[in-house]
Amino acid sequence: MATMDVVPDGDRMTVTLWGELDLGSRRLLPELYDMLTLSGTGLDLRMDAVGFCDCSGLNALLELRTRAVDEGKTVTVRSCGVAVERLLDLTGTRELFADSGRSGSVPPPAAPAADPPEEDGQDLRAEVTQLRRAMQTRPTIDLARGILMASFGLSPEAAWGVLVRTSQNTNTKLHHLAQDLVGTVRGRTLPEQVQRQLAAAVAGASRPGEPAACPTGAPVEDRDRATGD
């Protein structure tokens, strides 16, 4: 469960978060929305003490970012720990929370500029495209995590760890891996390398004394029978 502390900083609000950013972190959104409205230009997030962040936590951050864009403000990640940094990299959403000083923010006072105004609009459109893509991939990732939980009796945290490790070990984007895993429900087969790495990750996530997981090359129903679920 995440907690936070808010400190005004000029026309912005600095929000320090610590704990775990998961499904329960959505309870923080109403207060974050209030802080966003009270700020002049937006929120700066410090998440060095966040030890765990899954797709639910990221979705909450993306919803906060969407609200900021609607209000002509920004939400930036000033600092973060390994868990948040890895998730931002895997989902390609890091740039949405970067302090660009332009996109999604209140326009600065008129002054001579080297770049034509069209580029600002292009930057904003690119941000919106990235934001929509990240929010669209979240249900697939959560579904893939649910498949692992149901098939191998994993906790939400263990299933998330399996997805992340397999993504890293196979050099596959997280949402592509999730799509392939969901496809096994309809009889598709994972590439052999992905099968090996996924099986190894599941086996590593198992508790001592549990049988090793079988490779994920068959539909979920077959794997359920193999694991006795």
Backbone as CSV, one residue per row, in Angstrom:
resi,resn,N_x,N_y,N_z,CA_x,CA_y,CA_z,C_x,C_y,C_z
1,MET,0.844,-1.187,0.000,0.000,0.000,0.000,0.884,1.243,0.000
2,ALA,0.550,2.191,-0.855,1.353,3.397,-0.989,0.821,4.511,-0.100
3,THR,1.722,5.338,0.374,1.371,6.552,1.107,2.133,7.701,0.471
4,MET,1.726,8.922,0.801,2.378,10.049,0.153,2.439,11.258,1.066
5,ASP,3.318,12.175,0.681,3.471,13.452,1.371,3.556,14.526,0.297
6,VAL,2.863,15.639,0.504,2.788,16.704,-0.501,3.363,17.991,0.073
7,VAL,4.260,18.623,-0.687,4.883,19.874,-0.263,4.785,20.879,-1.409
8,PRO,4.164,22.052,-1.192,4.118,23.080,-2.241,5.523,23.553,-2.592
9,ASP,5.766,23.774,-3.888,7.064,24.240,-4.351,6.835,25.245,-5.475
10,GLY,6.648,26.508,-5.092,6.355,27.539,-6.084,4.998,27.284,-6.724
11,ASP,4.978,27.236,-8.048,3.706,27.001,-8.737,3.453,25.508,-8.969
12,ARG,4.251,24.652,-8.315,4.086,23.213,-8.454,3.932,22.563,-7.082
13,MET,3.577,21.287,-7.087,3.486,20.506,-5.865,4.449,19.318,-5.974
14,THR,5.288,19.144,-4.964,6.176,17.984,-4.926,5.520,16.884,-4.114
15,VAL,5.299,15.734,-4.749,4.627,14.605,-4.116,5.646,13.486,-3.925
16,THR,5.882,13.106,-2.672,6.779,11.991,-2.359,5.940,10.759,-2.054
17,LEU,6.176,9.684,-2.792,5.437,8.433,-2.610,6.368,7.364,-2.075
18,TRP,5.834,6.501,-1.231,6.598,5.338,-0.788,5.652,4.178,-0.517
19,GLY,6.217,2.977,-0.538,5.394,1.782,-0.361,5.275,1.028,-1.670
20,GLU,4.070,0.525,-1.968,3.830,-0.265,-3.174,2.739,0.377,-4.023
21,LEU,3.028,0.550,-5.306,2.041,1.099,-6.237,1.373,-0.072,-6.962
22,ASP,0.219,-0.479,-6.444,-0.532,-1.572,-7.043,-1.992,-1.145,-7.161
23,LEU,-2.902,-2.111,-7.199,-4.314,-1.776,-7.366,-4.810,-0.860,-6.250
24,GLY,-4.288,-1.034,-5.040,-4.715,-0.210,-3.913,-4.287,1.238,-4.010
25,SER,-3.315,1.519,-4.886,-2.826,2.895,-4.995,-3.850,3.823,-5.630
26,ARG,-4.893,3.260,-6.241,-5.922,4.100,-6.854,-6.640,4.963,-5.815
27,ARG,-6.601,4.540,-4.567,-7.267,5.330,-3.528,-6.595,6.695,-3.356
28,LEU,-5.367,6.837,-3.850,-4.657,8.111,-3.749,-5.076,9.102,-4.831
29,LEU,-5.724,8.608,-5.889,-6.021,9.472,-7.030,-6.874,10.691,-6.682
30,PRO,-7.958,10.545,-5.895,-8.754,11.753,-5.596,-7.921,12.866,-4.968
31,GLU,-7.054,12.506,-4.027,-6.218,13.530,-3.383,-5.188,14.088,-4.368
32,LEU,-4.638,13.227,-5.218,-3.687,13.706,-6.225,-4.368,14.642,-7.219
33,TYR,-5.614,14.324,-7.581,-6.366,15.217,-8.466,-6.548,16.582,-7.806
34,ASP,-6.859,16.583,-6.511,-7.033,17.854,-5.786,-5.735,18.655,-5.797
35,MET,-4.602,17.969,-5.519,-3.317,18.650,-5.500,-2.973,19.200,-6.885
36,LEU,-3.321,18.452,-7.922,-3.075,18.903,-9.291,-3.859,20.178,-9.588
37,THR,-5.125,20.196,-9.157,-5.969,21.369,-9.392,-5.453,22.590,-8.642
38,LEU,-4.937,22.369,-7.421,-4.435,23.475,-6.606,-3.099,24.006,-7.110
39,SER,-2.358,23.180,-7.830,-1.046,23.612,-8.307,-1.197,24.577,-9.476
40,GLY,-0.127,25.339,-9.712,-0.160,26.261,-10.833,0.135,25.585,-12.159
41,THR,1.164,24.716,-12.162,1.578,24.085,-13.421,1.653,22.564,-13.356
42,GLY,1.479,21.965,-12.166,1.475,20.509,-12.117,2.184,19.929,-10.919
43,LEU,2.464,18.622,-11.002,3.033,17.860,-9.894,4.400,17.288,-10.274
44,ASP,5.304,17.249,-9.288,6.591,16.574,-9.431,6.590,15.372,-8.489
45,LEU,6.793,14.174,-9.026,6.738,12.948,-8.234,8.144,12.481,-7.862
46,ARG,8.308,12.132,-6.599,9.551,11.514,-6.117,9.178,10.134,-5.583
47,MET,9.688,9.090,-6.244,9.283,7.727,-5.913,10.478,6.823,-5.624
48,ASP,11.513,7.385,-5.012,12.699,6.599,-4.674,12.363,5.464,-3.705
49,ALA,11.361,5.688,-2.846,11.037,4.705,-1.808,9.910,3.764,-2.225
50,VAL,9.524,3.785,-3.495,8.511,2.843,-3.993,9.227,1.543,-4.358
51,GLY,8.952,0.490,-3.585,9.650,-0.777,-3.784,8.996,-1.712,-4.762
52,PHE,7.730,-1.448,-5.126,7.019,-2.321,-6.055,6.035,-1.482,-6.854
53,CYS,5.965,-1.748,-8.148,5.007,-1.042,-9.003,4.573,-1.982,-10.110
54,ASP,3.262,-2.234,-10.225,2.759,-3.091,-11.292,1.932,-2.262,-12.263
55,CYS,1.227,-2.948,-13.180,0.469,-2.225,-14.205,-0.673,-1.416,-13.616
56,SER,-1.227,-1.878,-12.499,-2.291,-1.107,-11.852,-1.757,0.224,-11.344
57,GLY,-0.564,0.182,-10.740,0.055,1.415,-10.280,0.405,2.338,-11.425
58,LEU,0.944,1.760,-12.507,1.265,2.578,-13.672,0.010,3.187,-14.273
59,ASN,-1.069,2.429,-14.314,-2.309,2.962,-14.873,-2.812,4.151,-14.063
60,ALA,-2.648,4.086,-12.736,-3.041,5.214,-11.890,-2.210,6.449,-12.247
61,LEU,-0.899,6.254,-12.466,-0.045,7.377,-12.857,-0.447,7.933,-14.219
62,LEU,-0.816,7.038,-15.138,-1.231,7.482,-16.472,-2.547,8.260,-16.412
63,GLU,-3.453,7.832,-15.547,-4.711,8.565,-15.393,-4.451,9.952,-14.807
64,LEU,-3.519,10.028,-13.862,-3.137,11.325,-13.314,-2.520,12.197,-14.407
65,ARG,-1.697,11.592,-15.259,-1.073,12.321,-16.370,-2.133,12.823,-17.353
66,THR,-3.144,11.989,-17.629,-4.221,12.395,-18.524,-4.973,13.593,-17.963
67,ARG,-5.261,13.551,-16.660,-5.944,14.682,-16.017,-5.092,15.953,-16.136
68,ALA,-3.776,15.798,-15.965,-2.893,16.968,-16.062,-2.926,17.564,-17.462
69,VAL,-2.887,16.724,-18.491,-2.942,17.224,-19.865,-4.249,17.966,-20.103
70,ASP,-5.353,17.426,-19.571,-6.650,18.093,-19.726,-6.647,19.473,-19.084
71,GLU,-5.874,19.634,-18.015,-5.813,20.916,-17.314,-4.677,21.800,-17.815
72,GLY,-3.947,21.339,-18.841,-2.835,22.121,-19.357,-1.646,22.151,-18.423
73,LYS,-1.450,21.056,-17.673,-0.355,20.980,-16.708,0.492,19.747,-16.978
74,THR,1.505,19.521,-16.155,2.389,18.376,-16.332,2.508,17.579,-15.041
75,VAL,2.809,16.298,-15.200,3.195,15.425,-14.089,4.555,14.853,-14.455
76,THR,5.578,15.158,-13.675,6.924,14.683,-13.976,7.395,13.735,-12.882
77,VAL,8.202,12.769,-13.275,8.867,11.879,-12.323,10.264,12.438,-12.096
78,ARG,10.468,13.066,-10.951,11.750,13.686,-10.642,12.795,12.650,-10.270
79,SER,12.376,11.597,-9.566,13.291,10.536,-9.170,12.475,9.292,-8.859
80,CYS,13.086,8.130,-9.042,12.373,6.885,-8.771,13.356,5.754,-8.535
81,GLY,12.858,4.696,-7.927,13.670,3.516,-7.673,13.666,2.572,-8.860
82,VAL,14.307,1.421,-8.653,14.466,0.448,-9.734,13.127,-0.070,-10.227
83,ALA,12.179,-0.340,-9.311,10.890,-0.933,-9.698,10.126,-0.032,-10.662
84,VAL,10.052,1.261,-10.341,9.326,2.194,-11.205,10.087,2.432,-12.499
85,GLU,11.404,2.589,-12.395,12.218,2.846,-13.584,12.092,1.705,-14.591
86,ARG,12.133,0.468,-14.101,12.031,-0.691,-14.986,10.672,-0.738,-15.682
87,LEU,9.612,-0.438,-14.940,8.273,-0.487,-15.524,8.096,0.593,-16.581
88,LEU,8.605,1.782,-16.313,8.514,2.870,-17.298,9.271,2.514,-18.572
89,ASP,10.430,1.863,-18.412,11.216,1.473,-19.581,10.526,0.375,-20.378
90,LEU,10.000,-0.643,-19.677,9.384,-1.777,-20.351,8.122,-1.378,-21.108
91,THR,7.387,-0.415,-20.574,6.129,-0.004,-21.205,6.299,1.187,-22.136
92,GLY,7.500,1.724,-22.217,7.739,2.845,-23.117,7.038,4.126,-22.711
93,THR,6.803,4.304,-21.417,6.066,5.483,-20.954,6.954,6.505,-20.231
94,ARG,8.254,6.268,-20.195,9.147,7.175,-19.460,9.016,8.610,-19.950
95,GLU,8.976,8.795,-21.276,8.957,10.150,-21.843,7.699,10.913,-21.458
96,LEU,6.611,10.194,-21.151,5.379,10.886,-20.769,5.535,11.653,-19.465
97,PHE,6.486,11.216,-18.630,6.677,11.851,-17.333,7.993,12.625,-17.268
98,ALA,8.580,12.881,-18.428,9.821,13.647,-18.464,9.521,15.136,-18.373
99,ASP,10.469,15.880,-17.866,10.305,17.330,-17.722,10.744,17.988,-19.023
100,SER,9.873,17.903,-20.032,10.227,18.458,-21.341,10.150,19.976,-21.357
101,GLY,9.310,20.529,-20.474,9.170,21.980,-20.438,8.262,22.523,-21.511
102,ARG,7.702,21.591,-22.359,6.835,22.061,-23.446,5.552,21.246,-23.504
103,SER,5.677,19.965,-23.853,4.501,19.179,-24.178,3.569,19.018,-22.992
104,GLY,2.320,19.332,-23.190,1.310,19.154,-22.162,1.343,20.194,-21.078
105,SER,2.236,21.155,-21.160,2.355,22.155,-20.108,1.748,23.464,-20.572
106,VAL,1.613,24.364,-19.613,1.101,25.690,-19.947,2.116,26.401,-20.832
107,PRO,1.716,26.944,-21.969,2.679,27.591,-22.871,3.389,28.742,-22.170
108,PRO,4.703,28.908,-22.408,5.443,30.002,-21.793,5.056,31.325,-22.439
109,PRO,5.432,32.441,-21.826,5.143,33.733,-22.417,5.744,33.827,-23.814
110,ALA,5.078,34.613,-24.671,5.537,34.738,-26.053,6.964,35.258,-26.087
111,ALA,7.799,34.594,-26.895,9.194,34.992,-27.024,9.715,34.406,-28.321
112,PRO,10.779,34.972,-28.874,11.341,34.410,-30.106,11.725,32.961,-29.886
113,ALA,11.328,32.101,-30.814,11.615,30.677,-30.677,12.234,30.169,-31.955
114,ALA,13.176,29.247,-31.800,13.851,28.688,-32.964,12.975,27.672,-33.670
115,ASP,12.138,26.948,-32.901,11.306,25.900,-33.481,9.961,26.475,-33.903
116,PRO,9.419,26.044,-35.006,8.102,26.505,-35.434,7.034,25.971,-34.516
117,PRO,5.891,26.675,-34.368,4.827,26.252,-33.468,4.297,24.860,-33.767
118,GLU,4.384,24.425,-35.071,3.849,23.108,-35.412,4.535,22.000,-34.634
119,GLU,5.796,22.188,-34.260,6.520,21.124,-33.580,5.950,20.868,-32.194
120,ASP,5.483,21.917,-31.539,4.862,21.721,-30.236,3.626,20.848,-30.369
121,GLY,2.829,21.113,-31.403,1.645,20.299,-31.627,1.999,18.864,-31.942
122,GLN,3.088,18.662,-32.702,3.525,17.308,-33.018,3.986,16.584,-31.769
123,ASP,4.701,17.283,-30.892,5.148,16.673,-29.645,3.954,16.243,-28.803
124,LEU,2.955,17.098,-28.710,1.787,16.784,-27.903,1.040,15.591,-28.479
125,ARG,0.888,15.559,-29.807,0.204,14.422,-30.426,0.963,13.128,-30.182
126,ALA,2.296,13.204,-30.224,3.104,12.007,-29.970,2.911,11.525,-28.540
127,GLU,2.843,12.461,-27.592,2.620,12.094,-26.198,1.273,11.413,-26.021
128,VAL,0.238,11.989,-26.631,-1.096,11.408,-26.505,-1.132,10.005,-27.096
129,THR,-0.441,9.816,-28.232,-0.388,8.483,-28.846,0.277,7.489,-27.916
130,GLN,1.392,7.880,-27.302,2.077,7.004,-26.360,1.199,6.688,-25.163
131,LEU,0.505,7.693,-24.673,-0.355,7.506,-23.511,-1.471,6.517,-23.818
132,ARG,-2.113,6.693,-24.975,-3.194,5.780,-25.333,-2.680,4.357,-25.505
133,ARG,-1.505,4.210,-26.137,-0.959,2.876,-26.350,-0.650,2.200,-25.018
134,ALA,-0.088,2.953,-24.089,0.237,2.361,-22.781,-1.015,1.929,-22.037
135,MET,-2.074,2.749,-22.116,-3.303,2.411,-21.407,-4.016,1.233,-22.079
136,GLN,-3.869,1.123,-23.412,-4.498,0.016,-24.114,-3.811,-1.307,-23.824
137,THR,-2.491,-1.294,-23.587,-1.774,-2.542,-23.344,-1.956,-3.044,-21.926
138,ARG,-2.397,-2.198,-21.028,-2.521,-2.606,-19.637,-3.459,-3.789,-19.440
139,PRO,-4.691,-3.829,-20.055,-5.561,-4.988,-19.851,-4.922,-6.292,-20.314
140,THR,-4.167,-6.276,-21.431,-3.520,-7.482,-21.921,-2.467,-7.967,-20.940
141,ILE,-1.690,-7.037,-20.400,-0.661,-7.412,-19.428,-1.302,-7.990,-18.169
142,ASP,-2.365,-7.359,-17.698,-3.047,-7.879,-16.512,-3.669,-9.240,-16.780
143,LEU,-4.181,-9.450,-18.000,-4.761,-10.744,-18.354,-3.681,-11.818,-18.379
144,ALA,-2.524,-11.484,-18.944,-1.416,-12.437,-18.968,-0.968,-12.776,-17.555
145,ARG,-0.926,-11.781,-16.697,-0.556,-12.046,-15.310,-1.594,-12.949,-14.641
146,GLY,-2.870,-12.732,-14.956,-3.921,-13.579,-14.410,-3.799,-15.018,-14.887
147,ILE,-3.389,-15.202,-16.147,-3.193,-16.550,-16.673,-2.105,-17.268,-15.885
148,LEU,-1.007,-16.578,-15.632,0.075,-17.183,-14.857,-0.375,-17.500,-13.439
149,MET,-1.154,-16.605,-12.835,-1.638,-16.836,-11.476,-2.527,-18.073,-11.427
150,ALA,-3.438,-18.180,-12.400,-4.379,-19.299,-12.411,-3.695,-20.610,-12.786
151,SER,-2.738,-20.554,-13.700,-2.105,-21.773,-14.199,-1.101,-22.363,-13.220
152,PHE,-0.390,-21.498,-12.503,0.709,-21.980,-11.683,0.574,-21.619,-10.206
153,GLY,-0.570,-21.092,-9.813,-0.794,-20.792,-8.402,0.117,-19.710,-7.868
154,LEU,0.459,-18.715,-8.686,1.366,-17.646,-8.275,0.593,-16.492,-7.658
155,SER,1.259,-15.752,-6.804,0.691,-14.513,-6.286,0.777,-13.442,-7.369
156,PRO,0.019,-12.341,-7.242,0.124,-11.266,-8.236,1.552,-10.754,-8.394
157,GLU,2.273,-10.621,-7.281,3.640,-10.122,-7.344,4.557,-11.114,-8.047
158,ALA,4.389,-12.424,-7.746,5.232,-13.442,-8.379,4.950,-13.523,-9.874
159,ALA,3.670,-13.437,-10.256,3.314,-13.495,-11.675,3.896,-12.299,-12.422
160,TRP,3.846,-11.124,-11.799,4.437,-9.932,-12.414,5.937,-10.117,-12.583
161,GLY,6.595,-10.679,-11.562,8.028,-10.930,-11.657,8.371,-11.892,-12.782
162,VAL,7.534,-12.912,-12.988,7.751,-13.876,-14.072,7.677,-13.167,-15.422
163,LEU,6.685,-12.313,-15.607,6.553,-11.575,-16.865,7.770,-10.685,-17.112
164,VAL,8.187,-9.971,-16.083,9.315,-9.047,-16.234,10.599,-9.808,-16.545
165,ARG,10.872,-10.893,-15.794,12.103,-11.651,-16.034,12.112,-12.280,-17.430
166,THR,10.971,-12.831,-17.843,10.904,-13.435,-19.176,11.083,-12.378,-20.257
167,SER,10.490,-11.202,-20.048,10.649,-10.104,-20.999,12.112,-9.711,-21.133
168,GLN,12.804,-9.614,-20.015,14.209,-9.217,-20.038,15.080,-10.301,-20.659
169,ASN,14.844,-11.558,-20.288,15.708,-12.659,-20.734,15.518,-13.009,-22.203
170,THR,14.379,-12.618,-22.773,14.129,-12.892,-24.192,14.191,-11.630,-25.047
171,ASN,14.495,-10.501,-24.409,14.562,-9.221,-25.121,13.262,-8.951,-25.885
172,THR,12.149,-9.200,-25.188,10.820,-9.010,-25.766,10.096,-7.924,-24.997
173,LYS,9.464,-7.000,-25.696,8.692,-5.977,-25.004,7.594,-6.640,-24.182
174,LEU,7.314,-6.051,-23.031,6.395,-6.674,-22.083,5.013,-6.895,-22.690
175,HIS,4.493,-5.908,-23.417,3.141,-6.069,-23.940,3.093,-7.075,-25.085
176,HIS,4.222,-7.236,-25.831,4.272,-8.268,-26.861,4.269,-9.657,-26.225
177,LEU,5.033,-9.810,-25.145,5.046,-11.081,-24.434,3.663,-11.400,-23.889
178,ALA,2.998,-10.387,-23.336,1.652,-10.600,-22.787,0.679,-11.036,-23.879
179,GLN,0.758,-10.406,-25.053,-0.114,-10.783,-26.166,0.120,-12.228,-26.591
180,ASP,1.400,-12.630,-26.646,1.713,-14.004,-27.035,1.199,-14.996,-25.998
181,LEU,1.331,-14.642,-24.718,0.880,-15.542,-23.661,-0.643,-15.682,-23.689
182,VAL,-1.346,-14.583,-23.883,-2.809,-14.638,-23.984,-3.212,-15.471,-25.198
183,GLY,-2.408,-15.430,-26.254,-2.710,-16.198,-27.450,-2.683,-17.695,-27.232
184,THR,-1.960,-18.171,-26.189,-1.917,-19.614,-25.935,-3.284,-20.143,-25.519
185,VAL,-4.144,-19.274,-25.011,-5.492,-19.698,-24.649,-6.247,-20.156,-25.892
186,ARG,-5.906,-19.568,-27.039,-6.580,-19.924,-28.292,-5.780,-20.946,-29.102
187,GLY,-4.833,-21.598,-28.421,-4.108,-22.685,-29.057,-2.803,-22.303,-29.711
188,ARG,-2.396,-21.062,-29.623,-1.114,-20.661,-30.203,0.038,-21.191,-29.352
189,THR,1.207,-21.293,-29.971,2.382,-21.814,-29.285,3.437,-20.720,-29.144
190,LEU,4.005,-20.627,-27.978,5.068,-19.652,-27.762,6.352,-20.129,-28.433
191,PRO,7.209,-19.203,-28.875,8.519,-19.599,-29.405,9.286,-20.419,-28.364
192,GLU,10.119,-21.319,-28.848,10.813,-22.247,-27.940,11.636,-21.521,-26.893
193,GLN,12.344,-20.455,-27.323,13.156,-19.718,-26.360,12.288,-19.110,-25.268
194,VAL,11.133,-18.554,-25.644,10.231,-17.954,-24.663,9.683,-19.029,-23.731
195,GLN,9.362,-20.202,-24.275,8.892,-21.298,-23.440,9.914,-21.637,-22.361
196,ARG,11.180,-21.756,-22.767,12.228,-22.120,-21.800,12.393,-21.058,-20.727
197,GLN,12.462,-19.809,-21.154,12.676,-18.738,-20.187,11.475,-18.549,-19.259
198,LEU,10.261,-18.710,-19.819,9.059,-18.578,-18.994,8.990,-19.706,-17.973
199,ALA,9.295,-20.933,-18.420,9.275,-22.067,-17.498,10.304,-21.880,-16.385
200,ALA,11.495,-21.382,-16.758,12.534,-21.152,-15.753,12.106,-20.071,-14.765
201,ALA,11.477,-19.013,-15.264,11.028,-17.932,-14.384,9.936,-18.417,-13.434
202,VAL,9.001,-19.226,-13.956,7.942,-19.764,-13.099,8.530,-20.691,-12.048
203,ALA,9.471,-21.552,-12.455,10.098,-22.457,-11.509,10.833,-21.682,-10.416
204,GLY,11.476,-20.587,-10.810,12.174,-19.769,-9.828,11.241,-19.056,-8.882
205,ALA,10.002,-18.815,-9.338,9.032,-18.124,-8.488,8.293,-19.096,-7.579
206,SER,8.440,-20.407,-7.832,7.725,-21.399,-7.037,8.309,-21.490,-5.631
207,ARG,7.470,-21.881,-4.694,7.925,-22.068,-3.327,8.704,-23.364,-3.218
208,PRO,9.613,-23.497,-2.247,10.367,-24.740,-2.086,9.422,-25.925,-1.919
209,GLY,9.714,-27.007,-2.625,8.890,-28.196,-2.500,7.831,-28.310,-3.560
210,GLU,7.578,-27.240,-4.314,6.590,-27.296,-5.376,7.224,-27.878,-6.625
211,PRO,6.446,-28.583,-7.465,6.991,-29.121,-8.719,7.336,-28.007,-9.676
212,ALA,8.328,-28.236,-10.507,8.715,-27.236,-11.512,7.604,-27.083,-12.524
213,ALA,7.469,-25.858,-13.051,6.398,-25.582,-14.016,6.737,-26.189,-15.358
214,CYS,5.699,-26.603,-16.077,5.910,-27.145,-17.421,6.030,-26.008,-18.414
215,PRO,6.685,-26.238,-19.568,6.788,-25.187,-20.586,5.426,-24.748,-21.058
216,THR,5.352,-23.458,-21.458,4.072,-22.885,-21.853,3.890,-22.996,-23.349
217,GLY,3.732,-24.189,-23.862,3.547,-24.365,-25.279,2.165,-24.838,-25.617
218,ALA,1.365,-25.182,-24.593,0.034,-25.711,-24.808,-0.985,-24.741,-24.290
219,PRO,-2.251,-24.892,-24.678,-3.300,-24.028,-24.154,-3.368,-24.101,-22.644
220,VAL,-3.965,-23.077,-22.031,-4.012,-22.985,-20.586,-4.671,-24.206,-19.974
221,GLU,-5.729,-24.760,-20.636,-6.424,-25.903,-20.054,-5.482,-27.073,-19.865
222,ASP,-4.570,-27.318,-20.854,-3.630,-28.419,-20.748,-2.632,-28.178,-19.635
223,ARG,-2.175,-26.923,-19.491,-1.195,-26.618,-18.446,-1.849,-26.745,-17.083
224,ASP,-3.132,-26.421,-16.977,-3.829,-26.571,-15.695,-3.839,-28.025,-15.265
225,ARG,-4.102,-28.929,-16.198,-4.121,-30.334,-15.839,-2.739,-30.808,-15.447
226,ALA,-1.700,-30.261,-16.139,-0.329,-30.674,-15.848,0.086,-30.251,-14.458
227,THR,-0.420,-29.112,-14.003,-0.048,-28.625,-12.671,-1.022,-29.076,-11.599
228,GLY,-2.080,-29.753,-12.012,-3.017,-30.258,-11.029,-4.052,-29.263,-10.600
229,ASP,-4.143,-28.085,-11.295,-5.126,-27.055,-10.936,-6.475,-27.406,-11.514
